[in-house]
Amino acid sequence: MSTKSTTASAEENKPSRRQFFIGAGAAVGAVAIASQTPIGKAVIQEIGSTVQGKDDGYQLSAHVRKYYETTML
């Protein structure tokens, strides 16, 4: 076996960037289609009901207020 044929076959098996993006695009498309099915909508609704973000936002608590007072020059 020559090193030239080994290198050529290794380059053929090496995944390319183009193949990666084609695969990623196909996966995103499949997820988008699956999310529009009744089962997909049920899963999205269940995830949305379990994951609830804090709508309170930033709150200035007593210890934070004290920290700000001590750091003022």
mmCIF file of the N, C-alpha and C atoms, coordinates in Angstrom:
data_MODEL
# 
_entry.id   MODEL 
# 
loop_
_atom_site.group_PDB 
_atom_site.id 
_atom_site.type_symbol 
_atom_site.label_atom_id 
_atom_site.label_alt_id 
_atom_site.label_comp_id 
_atom_site.label_asym_id 
_atom_site.label_entity_id 
_atom_site.label_seq_id 
_atom_site.pdbx_PDB_ins_code 
_atom_site.Cartn_x 
_atom_site.Cartn_y 
_atom_site.Cartn_z 
_atom_site.occupancy 
_atom_site.B_iso_or_equiv 
_atom_site.pdbx_formal_charge 
_atom_site.auth_seq_id 
_atom_site.auth_comp_id 
_atom_site.auth_asym_id 
_atom_site.auth_atom_id 
_atom_site.pdbx_PDB_model_num 
ATOM 1   N N  . MET A 1 1  ? 0.833   -1.188 0.000  1.00 0.00 ? 1  MET A N  1 
ATOM 2   C CA . MET A 1 1  ? 0.000   0.000  0.000  1.00 0.00 ? 1  MET A CA 1 
ATOM 3   C C  . MET A 1 1  ? 0.875   1.249  0.000  1.00 0.00 ? 1  MET A C  1 
ATOM 4   N N  . SER A 1 2  ? 0.502   2.183  -0.805 1.00 0.00 ? 2  SER A N  1 
ATOM 5   C CA . SER A 1 2  ? 1.260   3.413  -0.828 1.00 0.00 ? 2  SER A CA 1 
ATOM 6   C C  . SER A 1 2  ? 0.596   4.426  0.093  1.00 0.00 ? 2  SER A C  1 
ATOM 7   N N  . THR A 1 3  ? 1.359   5.406  0.521  1.00 0.00 ? 3  THR A N  1 
ATOM 8   C CA . THR A 1 3  ? 0.804   6.427  1.404  1.00 0.00 ? 3  THR A CA 1 
ATOM 9   C C  . THR A 1 3  ? -0.155  7.339  0.662  1.00 0.00 ? 3  THR A C  1 
ATOM 10  N N  . LYS A 1 4  ? -0.005  7.419  -0.641 1.00 0.00 ? 4  LYS A N  1 
ATOM 11  C CA . LYS A 1 4  ? -0.878  8.274  -1.425 1.00 0.00 ? 4  LYS A CA 1 
ATOM 12  C C  . LYS A 1 4  ? -2.324  7.752  -1.404 1.00 0.00 ? 4  LYS A C  1 
ATOM 13  N N  . SER A 1 5  ? -2.505  6.458  -1.541 1.00 0.00 ? 5  SER A N  1 
ATOM 14  C CA . SER A 1 5  ? -3.859  5.893  -1.541 1.00 0.00 ? 5  SER A CA 1 
ATOM 15  C C  . SER A 1 5  ? -4.463  5.952  -0.144 1.00 0.00 ? 5  SER A C  1 
ATOM 16  N N  . THR A 1 6  ? -3.673  5.821  0.894  1.00 0.00 ? 6  THR A N  1 
ATOM 17  C CA . THR A 1 6  ? -4.168  5.913  2.260  1.00 0.00 ? 6  THR A CA 1 
ATOM 18  C C  . THR A 1 6  ? -4.628  7.329  2.563  1.00 0.00 ? 6  THR A C  1 
ATOM 19  N N  . THR A 1 7  ? -3.884  8.313  2.117  1.00 0.00 ? 7  THR A N  1 
ATOM 20  C CA . THR A 1 7  ? -4.243  9.710  2.340  1.00 0.00 ? 7  THR A CA 1 
ATOM 21  C C  . THR A 1 7  ? -5.496  10.075 1.566  1.00 0.00 ? 7  THR A C  1 
ATOM 22  N N  . ALA A 1 8  ? -5.610  9.590  0.345  1.00 0.00 ? 8  ALA A N  1 
ATOM 23  C CA . ALA A 1 8  ? -6.773  9.892  -0.473 1.00 0.00 ? 8  ALA A CA 1 
ATOM 24  C C  . ALA A 1 8  ? -8.039  9.295  0.134  1.00 0.00 ? 8  ALA A C  1 
ATOM 25  N N  . SER A 1 9  ? -7.946  8.068  0.640  1.00 0.00 ? 9  SER A N  1 
ATOM 26  C CA . SER A 1 9  ? -9.140  7.452  1.231  1.00 0.00 ? 9  SER A CA 1 
ATOM 27  C C  . SER A 1 9  ? -9.494  8.111  2.559  1.00 0.00 ? 9  SER A C  1 
ATOM 28  N N  . ALA A 1 10 ? -8.520  8.604  3.297  1.00 0.00 ? 10 ALA A N  1 
ATOM 29  C CA . ALA A 1 10 ? -8.800  9.302  4.546  1.00 0.00 ? 10 ALA A CA 1 
ATOM 30  C C  . ALA A 1 10 ? -9.496  10.630 4.277  1.00 0.00 ? 10 ALA A C  1 
ATOM 31  N N  . GLU A 1 11 ? -9.109  11.305 3.206  1.00 0.00 ? 11 GLU A N  1 
ATOM 32  C CA . GLU A 1 11 ? -9.746  12.571 2.854  1.00 0.00 ? 11 GLU A CA 1 
ATOM 33  C C  . GLU A 1 11 ? -11.171 12.355 2.355  1.00 0.00 ? 11 GLU A C  1 
ATOM 34  N N  . GLU A 1 12 ? -11.435 11.231 1.709  1.00 0.00 ? 12 GLU A N  1 
ATOM 35  C CA . GLU A 1 12 ? -12.783 10.944 1.235  1.00 0.00 ? 12 GLU A CA 1 
ATOM 36  C C  . GLU A 1 12 ? -13.724 10.674 2.400  1.00 0.00 ? 12 GLU A C  1 
ATOM 37  N N  . ASN A 1 13 ? -13.236 10.075 3.468  1.00 0.00 ? 13 ASN A N  1 
ATOM 38  C CA . ASN A 1 13 ? -14.062 9.752  4.630  1.00 0.00 ? 13 ASN A CA 1 
ATOM 39  C C  . ASN A 1 13 ? -14.196 10.920 5.603  1.00 0.00 ? 13 ASN A C  1 
ATOM 40  N N  . LYS A 1 14 ? -13.413 11.949 5.392  1.00 0.00 ? 14 LYS A N  1 
ATOM 41  C CA . LYS A 1 14 ? -13.434 13.100 6.287  1.00 0.00 ? 14 LYS A CA 1 
ATOM 42  C C  . LYS A 1 14 ? -14.718 13.899 6.044  1.00 0.00 ? 14 LYS A C  1 
ATOM 43  N N  . PRO A 1 15 ? -15.497 14.156 7.114  1.00 0.00 ? 15 PRO A N  1 
ATOM 44  C CA . PRO A 1 15 ? -16.736 14.920 6.921  1.00 0.00 ? 15 PRO A CA 1 
ATOM 45  C C  . PRO A 1 15 ? -16.424 16.366 6.547  1.00 0.00 ? 15 PRO A C  1 
ATOM 46  N N  . SER A 1 16 ? -17.191 16.879 5.599  1.00 0.00 ? 16 SER A N  1 
ATOM 47  C CA . SER A 1 16 ? -16.948 18.245 5.160  1.00 0.00 ? 16 SER A CA 1 
ATOM 48  C C  . SER A 1 16 ? -17.913 19.197 5.847  1.00 0.00 ? 16 SER A C  1 
ATOM 49  N N  . ARG A 1 17 ? -17.593 20.441 5.799  1.00 0.00 ? 17 ARG A N  1 
ATOM 50  C CA . ARG A 1 17 ? -18.438 21.480 6.379  1.00 0.00 ? 17 ARG A CA 1 
ATOM 51  C C  . ARG A 1 17 ? -19.774 21.546 5.651  1.00 0.00 ? 17 ARG A C  1 
ATOM 52  N N  . ARG A 1 18 ? -19.738 21.368 4.361  1.00 0.00 ? 18 ARG A N  1 
ATOM 53  C CA . ARG A 1 18 ? -20.970 21.406 3.561  1.00 0.00 ? 18 ARG A CA 1 
ATOM 54  C C  . ARG A 1 18 ? -21.908 20.278 3.974  1.00 0.00 ? 18 ARG A C  1 
ATOM 55  N N  . GLN A 1 19 ? -21.387 19.083 4.180  1.00 0.00 ? 19 GLN A N  1 
ATOM 56  C CA . GLN A 1 19 ? -22.222 17.964 4.612  1.00 0.00 ? 19 GLN A CA 1 
ATOM 57  C C  . GLN A 1 19 ? -22.804 18.217 5.999  1.00 0.00 ? 19 GLN A C  1 
ATOM 58  N N  . PHE A 1 20 ? -22.037 18.842 6.867  1.00 0.00 ? 20 PHE A N  1 
ATOM 59  C CA . PHE A 1 20 ? -22.527 19.156 8.201  1.00 0.00 ? 20 PHE A CA 1 
ATOM 60  C C  . PHE A 1 20 ? -23.715 20.101 8.133  1.00 0.00 ? 20 PHE A C  1 
ATOM 61  N N  . PHE A 1 21 ? -23.596 21.170 7.346  1.00 0.00 ? 21 PHE A N  1 
ATOM 62  C CA . PHE A 1 21 ? -24.683 22.141 7.258  1.00 0.00 ? 21 PHE A CA 1 
ATOM 63  C C  . PHE A 1 21 ? -25.905 21.568 6.548  1.00 0.00 ? 21 PHE A C  1 
ATOM 64  N N  . ILE A 1 22 ? -25.711 20.689 5.593  1.00 0.00 ? 22 ILE A N  1 
ATOM 65  C CA . ILE A 1 22 ? -26.846 20.031 4.953  1.00 0.00 ? 22 ILE A CA 1 
ATOM 66  C C  . ILE A 1 22 ? -27.577 19.161 5.981  1.00 0.00 ? 22 ILE A C  1 
ATOM 67  N N  . GLY A 1 23 ? -26.832 18.425 6.776  1.00 0.00 ? 23 GLY A N  1 
ATOM 68  C CA . GLY A 1 23 ? -27.439 17.581 7.806  1.00 0.00 ? 23 GLY A CA 1 
ATOM 69  C C  . GLY A 1 23 ? -28.125 18.401 8.880  1.00 0.00 ? 23 GLY A C  1 
ATOM 70  N N  . ALA A 1 24 ? -27.496 19.506 9.293  1.00 0.00 ? 24 ALA A N  1 
ATOM 71  C CA . ALA A 1 24 ? -28.097 20.373 10.299 1.00 0.00 ? 24 ALA A CA 1 
ATOM 72  C C  . ALA A 1 24 ? -29.374 21.007 9.774  1.00 0.00 ? 24 ALA A C  1 
ATOM 73  N N  . GLY A 1 25 ? -29.365 21.424 8.530  1.00 0.00 ? 25 GLY A N  1 
ATOM 74  C CA . GLY A 1 25 ? -30.566 22.009 7.929  1.00 0.00 ? 25 GLY A CA 1 
ATOM 75  C C  . GLY A 1 25 ? -31.697 20.996 7.832  1.00 0.00 ? 25 GLY A C  1 
ATOM 76  N N  . ALA A 1 26 ? -31.356 19.771 7.487  1.00 0.00 ? 26 ALA A N  1 
ATOM 77  C CA . ALA A 1 26 ? -32.378 18.722 7.412  1.00 0.00 ? 26 ALA A CA 1 
ATOM 78  C C  . ALA A 1 26 ? -32.957 18.443 8.793  1.00 0.00 ? 26 ALA A C  1 
ATOM 79  N N  . ALA A 1 27 ? -32.108 18.438 9.818  1.00 0.00 ? 27 ALA A N  1 
ATOM 80  C CA . ALA A 1 27 ? -32.587 18.194 11.185 1.00 0.00 ? 27 ALA A CA 1 
ATOM 81  C C  . ALA A 1 27 ? -33.497 19.312 11.654 1.00 0.00 ? 27 ALA A C  1 
ATOM 82  N N  . VAL A 1 28 ? -33.123 20.554 11.374 1.00 0.00 ? 28 VAL A N  1 
ATOM 83  C CA . VAL A 1 28 ? -33.959 21.692 11.769 1.00 0.00 ? 28 VAL A CA 1 
ATOM 84  C C  . VAL A 1 28 ? -35.295 21.647 11.048 1.00 0.00 ? 28 VAL A C  1 
ATOM 85  N N  . GLY A 1 29 ? -35.276 21.299 9.788  1.00 0.00 ? 29 GLY A N  1 
ATOM 86  C CA . GLY A 1 29 ? -36.519 21.180 9.029  1.00 0.00 ? 29 GLY A CA 1 
ATOM 87  C C  . GLY A 1 29 ? -37.417 20.085 9.582  1.00 0.00 ? 29 GLY A C  1 
ATOM 88  N N  . ALA A 1 30 ? -36.824 18.959 9.961  1.00 0.00 ? 30 ALA A N  1 
ATOM 89  C CA . ALA A 1 30 ? -37.607 17.862 10.526 1.00 0.00 ? 30 ALA A CA 1 
ATOM 90  C C  . ALA A 1 30 ? -38.226 18.263 11.862 1.00 0.00 ? 30 ALA A C  1 
ATOM 91  N N  . VAL A 1 31 ? -37.471 18.980 12.671 1.00 0.00 ? 31 VAL A N  1 
ATOM 92  C CA . VAL A 1 31 ? -38.004 19.438 13.958 1.00 0.00 ? 31 VAL A CA 1 
ATOM 93  C C  . VAL A 1 31 ? -39.124 20.447 13.748 1.00 0.00 ? 31 VAL A C  1 
ATOM 94  N N  . ALA A 1 32 ? -38.973 21.321 12.775 1.00 0.00 ? 32 ALA A N  1 
ATOM 95  C CA . ALA A 1 32 ? -40.014 22.310 12.497 1.00 0.00 ? 32 ALA A CA 1 
ATOM 96  C C  . ALA A 1 32 ? -41.300 21.636 12.030 1.00 0.00 ? 32 ALA A C  1 
ATOM 97  N N  . ILE A 1 33 ? -41.181 20.628 11.208 1.00 0.00 ? 33 ILE A N  1 
ATOM 98  C CA . ILE A 1 33 ? -42.362 19.906 10.738 1.00 0.00 ? 33 ILE A CA 1 
ATOM 99  C C  . ILE A 1 33 ? -42.992 19.113 11.882 1.00 0.00 ? 33 ILE A C  1 
ATOM 100 N N  . ALA A 1 34 ? -42.154 18.467 12.692 1.00 0.00 ? 34 ALA A N  1 
ATOM 101 C CA . ALA A 1 34 ? -42.676 17.667 13.807 1.00 0.00 ? 34 ALA A CA 1 
ATOM 102 C C  . ALA A 1 34 ? -43.371 18.532 14.844 1.00 0.00 ? 34 ALA A C  1 
ATOM 103 N N  . SER A 1 35 ? -42.937 19.774 14.996 1.00 0.00 ? 35 SER A N  1 
ATOM 104 C CA . SER A 1 35 ? -43.548 20.640 15.998 1.00 0.00 ? 35 SER A CA 1 
ATOM 105 C C  . SER A 1 35 ? -44.952 21.077 15.601 1.00 0.00 ? 35 SER A C  1 
ATOM 106 N N  . GLN A 1 36 ? -45.312 20.916 14.338 1.00 0.00 ? 36 GLN A N  1 
ATOM 107 C CA . GLN A 1 36 ? -46.637 21.316 13.879 1.00 0.00 ? 36 GLN A CA 1 
ATOM 108 C C  . GLN A 1 36 ? -47.646 20.170 13.921 1.00 0.00 ? 36 GLN A C  1 
ATOM 109 N N  . THR A 1 37 ? -47.214 18.989 14.269 1.00 0.00 ? 37 THR A N  1 
ATOM 110 C CA . THR A 1 37 ? -48.132 17.860 14.409 1.00 0.00 ? 37 THR A CA 1 
ATOM 111 C C  . THR A 1 37 ? -48.834 17.954 15.758 1.00 0.00 ? 37 THR A C  1 
ATOM 112 N N  . PRO A 1 38 ? -49.957 17.281 15.930 1.00 0.00 ? 38 PRO A N  1 
ATOM 113 C CA . PRO A 1 38 ? -50.651 17.331 17.229 1.00 0.00 ? 38 PRO A CA 1 
ATOM 114 C C  . PRO A 1 38 ? -49.788 16.856 18.397 1.00 0.00 ? 38 PRO A C  1 
ATOM 115 N N  . ILE A 1 39 ? -48.993 15.829 18.176 1.00 0.00 ? 39 ILE A N  1 
ATOM 116 C CA . ILE A 1 39 ? -48.112 15.336 19.248 1.00 0.00 ? 39 ILE A CA 1 
ATOM 117 C C  . ILE A 1 39 ? -47.049 16.377 19.562 1.00 0.00 ? 39 ILE A C  1 
ATOM 118 N N  . GLY A 1 40 ? -46.482 16.991 18.524 1.00 0.00 ? 40 GLY A N  1 
ATOM 119 C CA . GLY A 1 40 ? -45.471 18.025 18.735 1.00 0.00 ? 40 GLY A CA 1 
ATOM 120 C C  . GLY A 1 40 ? -46.025 19.216 19.480 1.00 0.00 ? 40 GLY A C  1 
ATOM 121 N N  . LYS A 1 41 ? -47.239 19.634 19.154 1.00 0.00 ? 41 LYS A N  1 
ATOM 122 C CA . LYS A 1 41 ? -47.864 20.757 19.849 1.00 0.00 ? 41 LYS A CA 1 
ATOM 123 C C  . LYS A 1 41 ? -48.123 20.417 21.308 1.00 0.00 ? 41 LYS A C  1 
ATOM 124 N N  . ALA A 1 42 ? -48.510 19.158 21.582 1.00 0.00 ? 42 ALA A N  1 
ATOM 125 C CA . ALA A 1 42 ? -48.744 18.739 22.966 1.00 0.00 ? 42 ALA A CA 1 
ATOM 126 C C  . ALA A 1 42 ? -47.440 18.763 23.764 1.00 0.00 ? 42 ALA A C  1 
ATOM 127 N N  . VAL A 1 43 ? -46.357 18.330 23.144 1.00 0.00 ? 43 VAL A N  1 
ATOM 128 C CA . VAL A 1 43 ? -45.060 18.340 23.821 1.00 0.00 ? 43 VAL A CA 1 
ATOM 129 C C  . VAL A 1 43 ? -44.622 19.767 24.106 1.00 0.00 ? 43 VAL A C  1 
ATOM 130 N N  . ILE A 1 44 ? -44.785 20.656 23.137 1.00 0.00 ? 44 ILE A N  1 
ATOM 131 C CA . ILE A 1 44 ? -44.397 22.051 23.324 1.00 0.00 ? 44 ILE A CA 1 
ATOM 132 C C  . ILE A 1 44 ? -45.225 22.700 24.430 1.00 0.00 ? 44 ILE A C  1 
ATOM 133 N N  . GLN A 1 45 ? -46.514 22.390 24.465 1.00 0.00 ? 45 GLN A N  1 
ATOM 134 C CA . GLN A 1 45 ? -47.378 22.958 25.502 1.00 0.00 ? 45 GLN A CA 1 
ATOM 135 C C  . GLN A 1 45 ? -46.983 22.437 26.882 1.00 0.00 ? 45 GLN A C  1 
ATOM 136 N N  . GLU A 1 46 ? -46.635 21.162 26.976 1.00 0.00 ? 46 GLU A N  1 
ATOM 137 C CA . GLU A 1 46 ? -46.231 20.600 28.268 1.00 0.00 ? 46 GLU A CA 1 
ATOM 138 C C  . GLU A 1 46 ? -44.911 21.199 28.738 1.00 0.00 ? 46 GLU A C  1 
ATOM 139 N N  . ILE A 1 47 ? -43.989 21.368 27.832 1.00 0.00 ? 47 ILE A N  1 
ATOM 140 C CA . ILE A 1 47 ? -42.706 21.976 28.194 1.00 0.00 ? 47 ILE A CA 1 
ATOM 141 C C  . ILE A 1 47 ? -42.922 23.419 28.628 1.00 0.00 ? 47 ILE A C  1 
ATOM 142 N N  . GLY A 1 48 ? -43.776 24.139 27.913 1.00 0.00 ? 48 GLY A N  1 
ATOM 143 C CA . GLY A 1 48 ? -44.054 25.527 28.265 1.00 0.00 ? 48 GLY A CA 1 
ATOM 144 C C  . GLY A 1 48 ? -44.718 25.666 29.620 1.00 0.00 ? 48 GLY A C  1 
ATOM 145 N N  . SER A 1 49 ? -45.545 24.683 30.002 1.00 0.00 ? 49 SER A N  1 
ATOM 146 C CA . SER A 1 49 ? -46.211 24.770 31.297 1.00 0.00 ? 49 SER A CA 1 
ATOM 147 C C  . SER A 1 49 ? -45.273 24.415 32.443 1.00 0.00 ? 49 SER A C  1 
ATOM 148 N N  . THR A 1 50 ? -44.271 23.578 32.181 1.00 0.00 ? 50 THR A N  1 
ATOM 149 C CA . THR A 1 50 ? -43.353 23.207 33.259 1.00 0.00 ? 50 THR A CA 1 
ATOM 150 C C  . THR A 1 50 ? -42.231 24.213 33.431 1.00 0.00 ? 50 THR A C  1 
ATOM 151 N N  . VAL A 1 51 ? -41.829 24.858 32.362 1.00 0.00 ? 51 VAL A N  1 
ATOM 152 C CA . VAL A 1 51 ? -40.760 25.839 32.430 1.00 0.00 ? 51 VAL A CA 1 
ATOM 153 C C  . VAL A 1 51 ? -41.394 27.219 32.531 1.00 0.00 ? 51 VAL A C  1 
ATOM 154 N N  . GLN A 1 52 ? -41.314 27.787 33.695 1.00 0.00 ? 52 GLN A N  1 
ATOM 155 C CA . GLN A 1 52 ? -41.885 29.112 33.882 1.00 0.00 ? 52 GLN A CA 1 
ATOM 156 C C  . GLN A 1 52 ? -40.771 30.048 34.315 1.00 0.00 ? 52 GLN A C  1 
ATOM 157 N N  . GLY A 1 53 ? -40.593 31.101 33.575 1.00 0.00 ? 53 GLY A N  1 
ATOM 158 C CA . GLY A 1 53 ? -39.570 32.084 33.893 1.00 0.00 ? 53 GLY A CA 1 
ATOM 159 C C  . GLY A 1 53 ? -40.076 33.062 34.931 1.00 0.00 ? 53 GLY A C  1 
ATOM 160 N N  . LYS A 1 54 ? -39.143 33.702 35.610 1.00 0.00 ? 54 LYS A N  1 
ATOM 161 C CA . LYS A 1 54 ? -39.522 34.727 36.575 1.00 0.00 ? 54 LYS A CA 1 
ATOM 162 C C  . LYS A 1 54 ? -39.853 35.997 35.819 1.00 0.00 ? 54 LYS A C  1 
ATOM 163 N N  . ASP A 1 55 ? -41.048 36.477 35.977 1.00 0.00 ? 55 ASP A N  1 
ATOM 164 C CA . ASP A 1 55 ? -41.439 37.722 35.348 1.00 0.00 ? 55 ASP A CA 1 
ATOM 165 C C  . ASP A 1 55 ? -41.124 38.913 36.236 1.00 0.00 ? 55 ASP A C  1 
ATOM 166 N N  . ASP A 1 56 ? -40.597 38.639 37.421 1.00 0.00 ? 56 ASP A N  1 
ATOM 167 C CA . ASP A 1 56 ? -40.320 39.701 38.372 1.00 0.00 ? 56 ASP A CA 1 
ATOM 168 C C  . ASP A 1 56 ? -39.170 40.589 37.918 1.00 0.00 ? 56 ASP A C  1 
ATOM 169 N N  . GLY A 1 57 ? -38.201 40.005 37.258 1.00 0.00 ? 57 GLY A N  1 
ATOM 170 C CA . GLY A 1 57 ? -37.044 40.774 36.837 1.00 0.00 ? 57 GLY A CA 1 
ATOM 171 C C  . GLY A 1 57 ? -36.102 41.030 38.010 1.00 0.00 ? 57 GLY A C  1 
ATOM 172 N N  . TYR A 1 58 ? -35.317 42.048 37.887 1.00 0.00 ? 58 TYR A N  1 
ATOM 173 C CA . TYR A 1 58 ? -34.342 42.389 38.917 1.00 0.00 ? 58 TYR A CA 1 
ATOM 174 C C  . TYR A 1 58 ? -35.042 43.052 40.084 1.00 0.00 ? 58 TYR A C  1 
ATOM 175 N N  . GLN A 1 59 ? -34.696 42.586 41.282 1.00 0.00 ? 59 GLN A N  1 
ATOM 176 C CA . GLN A 1 59 ? -35.260 43.186 42.485 1.00 0.00 ? 59 GLN A CA 1 
ATOM 177 C C  . GLN A 1 59 ? -34.115 43.659 43.368 1.00 0.00 ? 59 GLN A C  1 
ATOM 178 N N  . LEU A 1 60 ? -34.247 44.867 43.839 1.00 0.00 ? 60 LEU A N  1 
ATOM 179 C CA . LEU A 1 60 ? -33.241 45.439 44.713 1.00 0.00 ? 60 LEU A CA 1 
ATOM 180 C C  . LEU A 1 60 ? -33.549 45.013 46.141 1.00 0.00 ? 60 LEU A C  1 
ATOM 181 N N  . SER A 1 61 ? -32.818 44.011 46.623 1.00 0.00 ? 61 SER A N  1 
ATOM 182 C CA . SER A 1 61 ? -33.057 43.513 47.968 1.00 0.00 ? 61 SER A CA 1 
ATOM 183 C C  . SER A 1 61 ? -32.214 44.303 48.963 1.00 0.00 ? 61 SER A C  1 
ATOM 184 N N  . ALA A 1 62 ? -32.430 44.025 50.242 1.00 0.00 ? 62 ALA A N  1 
ATOM 185 C CA . ALA A 1 62 ? -31.755 44.770 51.305 1.00 0.00 ? 62 ALA A CA 1 
ATOM 186 C C  . ALA A 1 62 ? -30.241 44.572 51.250 1.00 0.00 ? 62 ALA A C  1 
ATOM 187 N N  . HIS A 1 63 ? -29.793 43.353 51.066 1.00 0.00 ? 63 HIS A N  1 
ATOM 188 C CA . HIS A 1 63 ? -28.342 43.130 51.066 1.00 0.00 ? 63 HIS A CA 1 
ATOM 189 C C  . HIS A 1 63 ? -27.685 43.729 49.822 1.00 0.00 ? 63 HIS A C  1 
ATOM 190 N N  . VAL A 1 64 ? -28.381 43.774 48.698 1.00 0.00 ? 64 VAL A N  1 
ATOM 191 C CA . VAL A 1 64 ? -27.839 44.410 47.497 1.00 0.00 ? 64 VAL A CA 1 
ATOM 192 C C  . VAL A 1 64 ? -27.777 45.917 47.701 1.00 0.00 ? 64 VAL A C  1 
ATOM 193 N N  . ARG A 1 65 ? -28.804 46.486 48.296 1.00 0.00 ? 65 ARG A N  1 
ATOM 194 C CA . ARG A 1 65 ? -28.824 47.922 48.582 1.00 0.00 ? 65 ARG A CA 1 
ATOM 195 C C  . ARG A 1 65 ? -27.660 48.295 49.500 1.00 0.00 ? 65 ARG A C  1 
ATOM 196 N N  . LYS A 1 66 ? -27.410 47.451 50.508 1.00 0.00 ? 66 LYS A N  1 
ATOM 197 C CA . LYS A 1 66 ? -26.303 47.711 51.438 1.00 0.00 ? 66 LYS A CA 1 
ATOM 198 C C  . LYS A 1 66 ? -24.971 47.623 50.694 1.00 0.00 ? 66 LYS A C  1 
ATOM 199 N N  . TYR A 1 67 ? -24.840 46.679 49.782 1.00 0.00 ? 67 TYR A N  1 
ATOM 200 C CA . TYR A 1 67 ? -23.621 46.551 48.996 1.00 0.00 ? 67 TYR A CA 1 
ATOM 201 C C  . TYR A 1 67 ? -23.396 47.808 48.165 1.00 0.00 ? 67 TYR A C  1 
ATOM 202 N N  . TYR A 1 68 ? -24.446 48.298 47.506 1.00 0.00 ? 68 TYR A N  1 
ATOM 203 C CA . TYR A 1 68 ? -24.307 49.497 46.704 1.00 0.00 ? 68 TYR A CA 1 
ATOM 204 C C  . TYR A 1 68 ? -23.904 50.694 47.555 1.00 0.00 ? 68 TYR A C  1 
ATOM 205 N N  . GLU A 1 69 ? -24.446 50.789 48.763 1.00 0.00 ? 69 GLU A N  1 
ATOM 206 C CA . GLU A 1 69 ? -24.098 51.906 49.651 1.00 0.00 ? 69 GLU A CA 1 
ATOM 207 C C  . GLU A 1 69 ? -22.643 51.844 50.079 1.00 0.00 ? 69 GLU A C  1 
ATOM 208 N N  . THR A 1 70 ? -22.120 50.644 50.291 1.00 0.00 ? 70 THR A N  1 
ATOM 209 C CA . THR A 1 70 ? -20.720 50.515 50.728 1.00 0.00 ? 70 THR A CA 1 
ATOM 210 C C  . THR A 1 70 ? -19.733 50.730 49.600 1.00 0.00 ? 70 THR A C  1 
ATOM 211 N N  . THR A 1 71 ? -20.171 50.564 48.355 1.00 0.00 ? 71 THR A N  1 
ATOM 212 C CA . THR A 1 71 ? -19.242 50.721 47.232 1.00 0.00 ? 71 THR A CA 1 
ATOM 213 C C  . THR A 1 71 ? -19.199 52.141 46.680 1.00 0.00 ? 71 THR A C  1 
ATOM 214 N N  . MET A 1 72 ? -20.117 53.007 47.124 1.00 0.00 ? 72 MET A N  1 
ATOM 215 C CA . MET A 1 72 ? -20.123 54.382 46.619 1.00 0.00 ? 72 MET A CA 1 
ATOM 216 C C  . MET A 1 72 ? -18.942 55.156 47.201 1.00 0.00 ? 72 MET A C  1 
ATOM 217 N N  . LEU A 1 73 ? -18.364 55.995 46.381 1.00 0.00 ? 73 LEU A N  1 
ATOM 218 C CA . LEU A 1 73 ? -17.214 56.788 46.839 1.00 0.00 ? 73 LEU A CA 1 
ATOM 219 C C  . LEU A 1 73 ? -17.644 58.140 47.315 1.00 0.00 ? 73 LEU A C  1 
# 
